Amino acid sequence: MPPVGVGANLALLDGAELAQAVIDHSTIDEALDAYESVMLPRATDNAKTAQQMLATLRPDTDSDDAAFPDSLWPANPLPDARPDHTN
């Protein structure tokens, strides 16, 4: 998955749910079937979100639409956070 803010959280959730499925079922095949019945739909939803994010950040090259249109950025540069020191 591209970095859209859910990768590490999904990995932790997947690991926890897989472990629980192994504990709750008598065979690995049963555990995997139970785990995948929950994980695959969630992964599909997150993959669609990631695909939309990539399409937003990387528009096709034939488009004149910028990934970050000027309306999203201030017209003037941000002020320098460091104050000028005068002696």
C-alpha positions as CSV (number, residue, x, y, z in Angstrom):
1,M,0.0,0.0,0.0
2,P,1.2,3.5,-0.7
3,P,1.6,5.7,2.4
4,V,-1.9,7.0,3.1
5,G,-1.8,6.7,6.8
6,V,-3.1,3.3,7.5
7,G,-0.4,0.8,6.7
8,A,1.2,0.2,10.1
9,N,-2.2,0.2,11.8
10,L,-3.5,-2.4,9.3
11,A,-0.4,-4.6,9.8
12,L,-1.0,-4.6,13.6
13,L,-4.7,-5.3,13.2
14,D,-4.0,-8.1,10.7
15,G,-1.5,-9.7,13.0
16,A,-3.8,-9.5,16.0
17,E,-6.8,-10.9,14.1
18,L,-4.7,-13.7,12.6
19,A,-3.4,-14.7,16.0
20,Q,-7.0,-14.7,17.4
21,A,-8.2,-16.8,14.5
22,V,-5.4,-19.4,15.1
23,I,-6.4,-19.5,18.8
24,D,-10.1,-19.9,18.0
25,H,-9.9,-22.6,15.3
26,S,-8.8,-26.2,15.4
27,T,-6.9,-26.1,12.1
28,I,-4.8,-23.5,10.3
29,D,-7.0,-23.8,7.2
30,E,-10.1,-22.9,9.3
31,A,-8.2,-20.1,10.9
32,L,-7.1,-18.7,7.6
33,D,-10.5,-18.9,6.1
34,A,-12.0,-17.0,9.1
35,Y,-9.3,-14.4,9.1
36,E,-9.4,-13.8,5.3
37,S,-13.2,-13.4,5.4
38,V,-12.6,-10.3,7.4
39,M,-9.2,-9.1,6.2
40,L,-9.8,-9.3,2.4
41,P,-12.8,-7.0,2.3
42,R,-11.0,-4.5,4.5
43,A,-7.9,-4.7,2.4
44,T,-10.0,-4.1,-0.8
45,D,-11.5,-1.0,0.7
46,N,-8.2,0.4,1.8
47,A,-6.6,-0.4,-1.6
48,K,-9.4,1.6,-3.3
49,T,-8.7,4.5,-1.0
50,A,-5.0,4.3,-1.7
51,Q,-5.7,4.2,-5.5
52,Q,-7.8,7.3,-5.2
53,M,-5.0,9.0,-3.2
54,L,-2.4,8.1,-5.8
55,A,-4.7,9.4,-8.6
56,T,-5.1,12.7,-6.8
57,L,-1.4,13.1,-6.2
58,R,-0.3,11.8,-9.6
59,P,-2.7,12.9,-12.2
60,D,-2.2,11.6,-15.7
61,T,0.4,13.4,-17.8
62,D,-2.2,14.5,-20.4
63,S,-4.1,16.5,-17.8
64,D,-3.5,20.2,-17.1
65,D,-4.8,19.7,-13.6
66,A,-2.0,20.1,-11.0
67,A,-1.8,17.6,-8.2
68,F,-1.6,20.6,-5.8
69,P,-3.5,23.5,-7.5
70,D,-2.4,27.0,-6.6
71,S,-5.7,27.5,-4.7
72,L,-4.4,25.0,-2.1
73,W,-1.1,27.0,-1.5
74,P,-0.7,30.5,-0.2
75,A,0.1,33.1,-2.8
76,N,2.9,34.6,-0.6
77,P,5.6,32.4,0.9
78,L,5.3,31.5,4.5
79,P,7.0,33.9,6.9
80,D,10.4,32.8,8.2
81,A,9.9,31.2,11.6
82,R,13.3,32.4,12.7
83,P,13.3,36.1,13.8
84,D,16.0,38.3,12.4
85,H,18.6,39.0,15.1
86,T,19.8,42.6,15.2
87,N,22.8,43.7,17.3
